[in-house]
Structure formats: C-alpha cells, structure tokens
Amino acid sequence: MITIIDTYLQMDALFENEMFNRDKWVSYINSIYDNSANIFINDMKECLDNGNYVYEKDVLPIINAVHRHPALATLHSSFCKITDNLNKRIMECFGHELDIDIVLYIGLCNGAGWVTNINNRDVILLGIEKILELNWYDERSMCGLIYHELGHVYQKQYGAFAQHSENNSQNFVWQLFTEGIAMYFEQALVKDFNYYHQDKNGWLEWCDNHFQQILADFYSDLPTMTKSNQKYFGDWVSYNGRGDVGYYLGTKFVQQLCSEYDFEQLINAKIDDIYQEYLSFTETQL
C-alpha cells in the first residue's frame, strides 16, 4: 500500500528565529525513519565535495527561505490533492497496489524528488526546500514529481525494470522505454494521453512538430551516445533548445506498443525484445 507521510505541520519546529536548526532537523528526520539522518547528511556532503559548494552559502539559504515562502501553502495543497485517494486510483487504472512511502519533508537540498530505499522500503522523498527553489509547487509539477516516479516503481515491483546489456545502444533504448512507461503511467492516472508534465512554453507543440526529426536524430546518435553527451534525458541537457525530449519520444514509443501489447506484458519485456520493437517503430515512422 502507498503510505503518505506529510510532515508539513512539523516544519515550524525546525526553525528558531527564522533560522534552520540542524540539530532539531536530525531528530525530525530520525522520527520519520529510525537512524536515517546520515543518508541525507552523507548525500549532501557528497554533493558539496563534488560540486565545490559550501553549506553556509549554497544550502542553508535555500532551507532558511522555506519558513516564510509565499508559495508554501500552495505546495502543500498541491501535494494533498495529487496524493488524495492515490491507492484507489492506481488500483482502478492498473489493478495492483504499490508498496511505497511518499514523504513530504524538509531536507538538506537532496533533491525535489528522490526515489530510494530506506529500511528495506521503497520511498519517494519530496524535498520542500528544493521544490520551492525550483518553483515546482503547482499541481502539474507535483504530478510530474510523484506520478512519474510511481511509474518506475510500478515497473520495478510488478515487472522487469533493472535490465542491462553489453550493447550501449540497447541500454539507451531501454532508458527511452522505461521513461516512456513512467510517462504512460502518469497519463493513465490523469486520464489524458496527451498529458506531459514537461509541457511549458510550447514544449509539446514543438515536439509534435519535430517528431520525425527527434526520432531520426535519436537513432543516428545511438551508436556514439554516452551519459556525458546524450541530449535527450533531463531538463539540464538541450536538444535544439529543448530539454526532456527523450521523455516525449519514449512516450510515443510506449503508446504505440500499448496499441499492440498489454501494459503488464510490456513492463515484463526483455531488453533485447524492446530493442527490436524500437527498430521496427523507427523504421515504420520514418
């Protein structure tokens, strides 16, 4: 079952004179999950060490800004609306319950949405401080943060999510597929198969108008694609001035597959078979 852990009402106790108190935060985090504070502290330290960031300059101001942020109530309202009756809606759409916690909390800038495992339980962690910093507090953004990750968890818990090939091209096609599965999961929950949480500033219209170009470029890039040079997955990379274009292409791929196969079949598919399906999809669309 999905368990919603909402710590919104506990936030005020973490601030003294509008300043974040880290000692109180440690007790607060450990009250959610026993002895878990080091998970967050170590993640923050790794980020600081690898990115030449300084806690007092780069992390603390973001956390301190939470206490009086004008969008805080909007964020909480969005969270409550998106998670309301979530177990029931997933059962209606997919016939299975997910076994996961969704936690709204204040972190140490560990991420707006973070999927991990704590005490042998799958967890989606939603960091209030990062959500506010990134202006992702509206309902559309909250949908993207929660439903998309639930799509990955659904494939992990009821399908064959963790697959790898010695062929690097197959690995990137698998990423295209799994992101498409998560996007399809989102669309099914909102009951709109033209819904994309990334659709801002004409993103979807642009992708629709350039579908064949995106398809052809992804195919031609595959043989030399690496994590460092790929331009399709993530809002921090750019494909012709647009981010997250791989999510669009992956959704189109999975939507086509769903017209031929049952969703439960798809999430249990083998990486080799998905690669062959991708080749057929590309050939027929170009």
C-alpha angles and dihedrals in degrees: 000000000000111000118200114212110190115183095173093118092051095059100088091062090062093065130070115190086349091302122121114249109210095192091056089046091057090055090045094052092045089052089060095047122007114254093351102128093095091061089064097036094051092047090052092048091051091051092048093048096047098041102041090241126151121220096220093047105033108026110026097056090054092052093044089053091064097073097067100021111143092218097052095100091046090053092052093046091052091049092051093048095047094048097042111119089350094149090054094047093050091049090050092050102038109012096235137089121230120228103219145111122235109203127193105197147139111259139173095270090285092147144297090253122016126173115201144134122258122182090349094306128113110242137186109206117199111196110211093199093056095041089056093044091052094042091237096137100108121099095256092054092044089052089055093049096049110026096045094053090045087057090058091046091050091055090045094051099038105022143028105285105151105067130143137185134200085229108084093203090059090052092056091046087051089053089050089051098046092047088049090051090053091047091049088050089054092048093050091052093051090040093232120108091191092058118117119170087208092064104118129130094011095309096143095044090051092049092048091051092049100038097122092046091051091048093049095045094049090051094048092045095051099087093057100028118130135169090259099048103033113116102188110072120062138028089250093067126067133221106186089330096314130103129211094026091143089063089057093048092045090052092052089049094050093044088056091048091049089058088060105030139037113258091238089054091051097052089053095048122125121247092240092054093048090052090055090047089051092052090051092047092051093046094051095045098048 
